[in-house]
Amino acid sequence: MLEKWHDQHVRFDAYKTKRITETSAHDLIIRATDVGVCSNRLIPSVLHHWREPEHDEFKHRNVWSLFNAFTSALKDGSLAKLPKRTEALHRLLDSHVGLAKGFSMS
């Protein structure tokens, strides 16, 4: 269990330090629909949370802010699908920040 907490800490630190452009954020949002993170219906909600973050800490243009935009939008979706969607989101964002393929939270 302690190792999983360490891995999560590494992941979130990588998200917080990786800056992201608007173009890259938009690309990742579309790619997220391709890999099952969210449906096309949730894109406007993700964009809203990205463009107008609820908390100051998410105003930085980094992957952590984009992750928060997704998780905020996904709260309004199916809770039964949330674990698989979150796992797909981590795979997508882990790849973007350069975490090794072997990095696993399972």
N, CA and C atoms as an extended XYZ file, in Angstrom:
318
Properties=species:S:1:pos:R:3:atomname:S:1:resname:S:1:resid:I:1 pbc="F F F"
N         0.817       -1.188        0.000 N   MET     1
C         0.000        0.000        0.000 CA  MET     1
C         0.869        1.263        0.000 C   MET     1
N         1.923        1.247        0.782 N   LEU     2
C         2.822        2.397        0.840 CA  LEU     2
C         3.433        2.682       -0.530 C   LEU     2
N         3.772        1.622       -1.265 N   GLU     3
C         4.342        1.795       -2.604 CA  GLU     3
C         3.339        2.481       -3.537 C   GLU     3
N         2.059        2.120       -3.434 N   LYS     4
C         1.036        2.747       -4.271 CA  LYS     4
C         0.919        4.237       -3.970 C   LYS     4
N         0.993        4.609       -2.675 N   TRP     5
C         0.951        6.014       -2.311 CA  TRP     5
C         2.157        6.735       -2.893 C   TRP     5
N         3.332        6.101       -2.864 N   HIS     6
C         4.539        6.702       -3.441 CA  HIS     6
C         4.355        6.901       -4.936 C   HIS     6
N         3.848        5.869       -5.611 N   ASP     7
C         3.635        5.972       -7.056 CA  ASP     7
C         2.663        7.102       -7.390 C   ASP     7
N         1.598        7.221       -6.603 N   GLN     8
C         0.620        8.277       -6.833 CA  GLN     8
C         1.266        9.653       -6.640 C   GLN     8
N         2.126        9.771       -5.647 N   HIS     9
C         2.840       11.019       -5.386 CA  HIS     9
C         3.741       11.372       -6.578 C   HIS     9
N         4.449       10.387       -7.102 N   VAL    10
C         5.313       10.595       -8.275 CA  VAL    10
C         4.481       11.046       -9.463 C   VAL    10
N         3.366       10.378       -9.669 N   ARG    11
C         2.472       10.708      -10.787 CA  ARG    11
C         1.997       12.156      -10.667 C   ARG    11
N         1.461       12.522       -9.513 N   PHE    12
C         0.896       13.856       -9.364 CA  PHE    12
C         1.973       14.935       -9.418 C   PHE    12
N         3.157       14.650       -8.908 N   ASP    13
C         4.264       15.610       -9.047 CA  ASP    13
C         4.604       15.831      -10.518 C   ASP    13
N         4.602       14.757      -11.301 N   ALA    14
C         4.877       14.878      -12.738 CA  ALA    14
C         3.797       15.709      -13.423 C   ALA    14
N         2.545       15.502      -13.039 N   TYR    15
C         1.447       16.278      -13.613 CA  TYR    15
C         1.594       17.762      -13.269 C   TYR    15
N         1.993       18.048      -12.043 N   LYS    16
C         2.089       19.437      -11.586 CA  LYS    16
C         3.253       20.185      -12.233 C   LYS    16
N         4.304       19.489      -12.600 N   THR    17
C         5.479       20.159      -13.161 CA  THR    17
C         5.477       20.228      -14.682 C   THR    17
N         4.573       19.510      -15.337 N   LYS    18
C         4.532       19.507      -16.805 CA  LYS    18
C         3.566       20.584      -17.300 C   LYS    18
N         4.142       21.668      -17.833 N   ARG    19
C         3.317       22.729      -18.401 CA  ARG    19
C         2.648       22.227      -19.678 C   ARG    19
N         1.528       22.838      -20.022 N   ILE    20
C         0.782       22.398      -21.194 CA  ILE    20
C         0.187       23.616      -21.904 C   ILE    20
N         0.234       23.596      -23.212 N   THR    21
C        -0.345       24.675      -24.013 CA  THR    21
C        -1.832       24.408      -24.225 C   THR    21
N        -2.538       25.430      -24.647 N   GLU    22
C        -3.964       25.268      -24.979 CA  GLU    22
C        -4.136       24.220      -26.072 C   GLU    22
N        -3.265       24.278      -27.069 N   THR    23
C        -3.359       23.331      -28.178 CA  THR    23
C        -3.163       21.904      -27.694 C   THR    23
N        -2.177       21.680      -26.843 N   SER    24
C        -1.948       20.334      -26.305 CA  SER    24
C        -3.102       19.872      -25.428 C   SER    24
N        -3.652       20.787      -24.632 N   ALA    25
C        -4.793       20.435      -23.785 CA  ALA    25
C        -5.976       20.010      -24.648 C   ALA    25
N        -6.251       20.768      -25.699 N   HIS    26
C        -7.365       20.426      -26.579 CA  HIS    26
C        -7.122       19.082      -27.264 C   HIS    26
N        -5.896       18.833      -27.675 N   ASP    27
C        -5.551       17.554      -28.295 CA  ASP    27
C        -5.772       16.403      -27.311 C   ASP    27
N        -5.332       16.573      -26.076 N   LEU    28
C        -5.504       15.526      -25.074 CA  LEU    28
C        -6.980       15.291      -24.748 C   LEU    28
N        -7.778       16.333      -24.772 N   ILE    29
C        -9.212       16.168      -24.524 CA  ILE    29
C        -9.846       15.318      -25.622 C   ILE    29
N        -9.480       15.579      -26.859 N   ILE    30
C       -10.011       14.764      -27.964 CA  ILE    30
C        -9.472       13.348      -27.888 C   ILE    30
N        -8.177       13.204      -27.621 N   ARG    31
C        -7.597       11.863      -27.490 CA  ARG    31
C        -8.250       11.092      -26.347 C   ARG    31
N        -8.659       11.804      -25.297 N   ALA    32
C        -9.322       11.158      -24.159 CA  ALA    32
C       -10.625       10.493      -24.583 C   ALA    32
N       -11.322       11.085      -25.544 N   THR    33
C       -12.546       10.439      -26.028 CA  THR    33
C       -12.206        9.173      -26.799 C   THR    33
N       -11.079        9.177      -27.492 N   ASP    34
C       -10.648        8.001      -28.259 CA  ASP    34
C       -10.299        6.815      -27.373 C   ASP    34
N        -9.790        7.087      -26.166 N   VAL    35
C        -9.344        5.996      -25.292 CA  VAL    35
C       -10.347        5.677      -24.178 C   VAL    35
N       -11.540        6.269      -24.255 N   GLY    36
C       -12.592        5.907      -23.323 CA  GLY    36
C       -12.629        6.650      -22.008 C   GLY    36
N       -11.917        7.767      -21.922 N   VAL    37
C       -11.969        8.552      -20.685 CA  VAL    37
C       -13.335        9.203      -20.541 C   VAL    37
N       -13.829        9.761      -21.619 N   CYS    38
C       -15.136       10.411      -21.572 CA  CYS    38
C       -15.780       10.353      -22.950 C   CYS    38
N       -17.070       10.573      -22.956 N   SER    39
C       -17.798       10.628      -24.218 CA  SER    39
C       -17.708       12.041      -24.787 C   SER    39
N       -18.077       12.173      -26.035 N   ASN    40
C       -18.101       13.496      -26.673 CA  ASN    40
C       -19.011       14.450      -25.906 C   ASN    40
N       -20.035       13.922      -25.279 N   ARG    41
C       -20.991       14.730      -24.524 CA  ARG    41
C       -20.322       15.488      -23.374 C   ARG    41
N       -19.235       14.927      -22.806 N   LEU    42
C       -18.571       15.567      -21.671 CA  LEU    42
C       -17.498       16.585      -22.066 C   LEU    42
N       -17.168       16.666      -23.346 N   ILE    43
C       -16.133       17.608      -23.786 CA  ILE    43
C       -16.435       19.045      -23.343 C   ILE    43
N       -17.659       19.552      -23.537 N   PRO    44
C       -17.915       20.924      -23.084 CA  PRO    44
C       -17.673       21.120      -21.582 C   PRO    44
N       -18.005       20.130      -20.774 N   SER    45
C       -17.777       20.235      -19.337 CA  SER    45
C       -16.287       20.239      -19.010 C   SER    45
N       -15.515       19.370      -19.664 N   VAL    46
C       -14.062       19.348      -19.446 CA  VAL    46
C       -13.469       20.700      -19.844 C   VAL    46
N       -13.863       21.205      -21.000 N   LEU    47
C       -13.363       22.508      -21.449 CA  LEU    47
C       -13.736       23.620      -20.476 C   LEU    47
N       -14.953       23.582      -19.967 N   HIS    48
C       -15.377       24.603      -18.993 CA  HIS    48
C       -14.482       24.568      -17.753 C   HIS    48
N       -14.253       23.367      -17.209 N   HIS    49
C       -13.411       23.243      -16.014 CA  HIS    49
C       -11.957       23.608      -16.312 C   HIS    49
N       -11.493       23.363      -17.525 N   TRP    50
C       -10.133       23.738      -17.925 CA  TRP    50
C       -10.021       25.263      -18.037 C   TRP    50
N       -11.002       25.874      -18.682 N   ARG    51
C       -10.943       27.313      -18.933 CA  ARG    51
C       -11.288       28.165      -17.708 C   ARG    51
N       -12.133       27.629      -16.842 N   GLU    52
C       -12.566       28.360      -15.652 CA  GLU    52
C       -12.453       27.464      -14.417 C   GLU    52
N       -11.232       27.217      -13.974 N   PRO    53
C       -11.031       26.324      -12.820 CA  PRO    53
C       -11.747       26.837      -11.571 C   PRO    53
N       -12.260       25.909      -10.794 N   GLU    54
C       -12.989       26.253       -9.570 CA  GLU    54
C       -12.059       26.734       -8.454 C   GLU    54
N       -10.808       26.290       -8.478 N   HIS    55
C        -9.860       26.617       -7.416 CA  HIS    55
C        -8.601       27.245       -8.015 C   HIS    55
N        -8.008       28.171       -7.286 N   ASP    56
C        -6.808       28.870       -7.760 CA  ASP    56
C        -5.671       27.923       -8.129 C   ASP    56
N        -5.519       26.847       -7.372 N   GLU    57
C        -4.406       25.932       -7.639 CA  GLU    57
C        -4.499       25.275       -9.014 C   GLU    57
N        -5.680       25.318       -9.636 N   PHE    58
C        -5.850       24.712      -10.953 CA  PHE    58
C        -5.814       25.735      -12.085 C   PHE    58
N        -5.456       26.976      -11.764 N   LYS    59
C        -5.351       28.005      -12.800 CA  LYS    59
C        -4.041       27.913      -13.562 C   LYS    59
N        -3.062       27.205      -13.002 N   HIS    60
C        -1.793       26.998      -13.704 CA  HIS    60
C        -2.060       26.142      -14.935 C   HIS    60
N        -1.373       26.422      -15.987 N   ARG    61
C        -1.574       25.650      -17.218 CA  ARG    61
C        -0.612       24.475      -17.220 C   ARG    61
N        -0.991       23.449      -16.471 N   ASN    62
C        -0.182       22.233      -16.385 CA  ASN    62
C        -1.099       21.015      -16.467 C   ASN    62
N        -0.506       19.852      -16.526 N   VAL    63
C        -1.272       18.616      -16.677 CA  VAL    63
C        -2.129       18.366      -15.433 C   VAL    63
N        -1.665       18.794      -14.269 N   TRP    64
C        -2.452       18.663      -13.044 CA  TRP    64
C        -3.790       19.410      -13.193 C   TRP    64
N        -3.759       20.596      -13.767 N   SER    65
C        -4.982       21.367      -13.989 CA  SER    65
C        -5.910       20.659      -14.969 C   SER    65
N        -5.335       20.086      -16.021 N   LEU    66
C        -6.150       19.345      -16.987 CA  LEU    66
C        -6.741       18.096      -16.332 C   LEU    66
N        -5.950       17.404      -15.531 N   PHE    67
C        -6.448       16.229      -14.801 CA  PHE    67
C        -7.647       16.640      -13.941 C   PHE    67
N        -7.538       17.761      -13.247 N   ASN    68
C        -8.645       18.239      -12.423 CA  ASN    68
C        -9.869       18.569      -13.269 C   ASN    68
N        -9.666       19.149      -14.444 N   ALA    69
C       -10.796       19.459      -15.326 CA  ALA    69
C       -11.545       18.178      -15.693 C   ALA    69
N       -10.790       17.138      -16.008 N   PHE    70
C       -11.425       15.856      -16.314 CA  PHE    70
C       -12.162       15.288      -15.105 C   PHE    70
N       -11.505       15.250      -13.960 N   THR    71
C       -12.138       14.632      -12.797 CA  THR    71
C       -13.382       15.420      -12.373 C   THR    71
N       -13.353       16.724      -12.512 N   SER    72
C       -14.536       17.523      -12.191 CA  SER    72
C       -15.682       17.194      -13.145 C   SER    72
N       -15.386       17.077      -14.416 N   ALA    73
C       -16.417       16.750      -15.402 CA  ALA    73
C       -16.927       15.319      -15.223 C   ALA    73
N       -16.041       14.404      -14.888 N   LEU    74
C       -16.435       13.003      -14.740 CA  LEU    74
C       -17.324       12.770      -13.520 C   LEU    74
N       -17.285       13.654      -12.560 N   LYS    75
C       -18.155       13.524      -11.381 CA  LYS    75
C       -19.623       13.547      -11.773 C   LYS    75
N       -19.917       14.210      -12.892 N   ASP    76
C       -21.301       14.321      -13.352 CA  ASP    76
C       -21.726       13.138      -14.224 C   ASP    76
N       -20.793       12.222      -14.468 N   GLY    77
C       -21.093       11.069      -15.316 CA  GLY    77
C       -21.442        9.836      -14.507 C   GLY    77
N       -21.315        8.707      -15.123 N   SER    78
C       -21.639        7.427      -14.501 CA  SER    78
C       -20.581        7.036      -13.475 C   SER    78
N       -20.995        6.863      -12.231 N   LEU    79
C       -20.056        6.444      -11.189 CA  LEU    79
C       -19.558        5.024      -11.420 C   LEU    79
N       -20.374        4.192      -12.049 N   ALA    80
C       -19.967        2.814      -12.333 CA  ALA    80
C       -18.803        2.778      -13.319 C   ALA    80
N       -18.734        3.750      -14.212 N   LYS    81
C       -17.672        3.805      -15.221 CA  LYS    81
C       -16.441        4.561      -14.735 C   LYS    81
N       -16.555        5.245      -13.603 N   LEU    82
C       -15.482        6.124      -13.134 CA  LEU    82
C       -14.137        5.425      -12.947 C   LEU    82
N       -14.052        4.236      -12.327 N   PRO    83
C       -12.734        3.606      -12.160 CA  PRO    83
C       -12.014        3.337      -13.489 C   PRO    83
N       -12.725        2.795      -14.480 N   LYS    84
C       -12.086        2.515      -15.774 CA  LYS    84
C       -11.724        3.807      -16.497 C   LYS    84
N       -12.565        4.801      -16.379 N   ARG    85
C       -12.278        6.085      -17.020 CA  ARG    85
C       -11.064        6.751      -16.385 C   ARG    85
N       -10.976        6.673      -15.063 N   THR    86
C        -9.834        7.266      -14.365 CA  THR    86
C        -8.544        6.540      -14.731 C   THR    86
N        -8.610        5.220      -14.835 N   GLU    87
C        -7.438        4.440      -15.244 CA  GLU    87
C        -6.998        4.824      -16.655 C   GLU    87
N        -7.944        4.977      -17.561 N   ALA    88
C        -7.616        5.392      -18.932 CA  ALA    88
C        -7.037        6.805      -18.945 C   ALA    88
N        -7.566        7.671      -18.104 N   LEU    89
C        -7.047        9.041      -18.009 CA  LEU    89
C        -5.610        9.040      -17.513 C   LEU    89
N        -5.327        8.229      -16.504 N   HIS    90
C        -3.945        8.135      -16.010 CA  HIS    90
C        -3.011        7.626      -17.101 C   HIS    90
N        -3.417        6.607      -17.851 N   ARG    91
C        -2.557        6.094      -18.935 CA  ARG    91
C        -2.262        7.201      -19.952 C   ARG    91
N        -3.294        7.947      -20.323 N   LEU    92
C        -3.126        9.023      -21.309 CA  LEU    92
C        -2.193       10.114      -20.782 C   LEU    92
N        -2.453       10.583      -19.580 N   LEU    93
C        -1.646       11.674      -19.033 CA  LEU    93
C        -0.256       11.217      -18.622 C   LEU    93
N        -0.130        9.980      -18.117 N   ASP    94
C         1.193        9.438      -17.794 CA  ASP    94
C         2.070        9.426      -19.035 C   ASP    94
N         1.486        9.015      -20.145 N   SER    95
C         2.233        8.995      -21.402 CA  SER    95
C         2.659       10.410      -21.799 C   SER    95
N         1.776       11.370      -21.608 N   HIS    96
C         2.080       12.753      -21.985 CA  HIS    96
C         3.213       13.342      -21.138 C   HIS    96
N         3.267       12.994      -19.867 N   VAL    97
C         4.318       13.556      -18.992 CA  VAL    97
C         5.593       12.735      -19.015 C   VAL    97
N         5.590       11.610      -19.742 N   GLY    98
C         6.802       10.832      -19.901 CA  GLY    98
C         7.059        9.797      -18.837 C   GLY    98
N         6.020        9.419      -18.084 N   LEU    99
C         6.215        8.327      -17.121 CA  LEU    99
C         6.352        7.023      -17.888 C   LEU    99
N         7.250        6.189      -17.433 N   ALA   100
C         7.550        4.927      -18.124 CA  ALA   100
C         6.318        4.063      -18.230 C   ALA   100
N         6.258        3.264      -19.304 N   LYS   101
C         5.145        2.333      -19.490 CA  LYS   101
C         5.001        1.371      -18.324 C   LYS   101
N         6.100        1.055      -17.676 N   GLY   102
C         6.072        0.114      -16.570 CA  GLY   102
C         5.486        0.691      -15.292 C   GLY   102
N         5.254        1.998      -15.285 N   PHE   103
C         4.694        2.657      -14.112 CA  PHE   103
C         3.258        2.176      -13.955 C   PHE   103
N         2.945        1.551      -12.837 N   SER   104
C         1.630        0.959      -12.679 CA  SER   104
C         1.079        1.246      -11.306 C   SER   104
N        -0.188        1.576      -11.267 N   MET   105
C        -0.861        1.825       -9.998 CA  MET   105
C        -1.702        0.625       -9.578 C   MET   105
N        -1.683       -0.434      -10.355 N   SER   106
C        -2.514       -1.599      -10.016 CA  SER   106
C        -1.840       -2.492       -9.020 C   SER   106
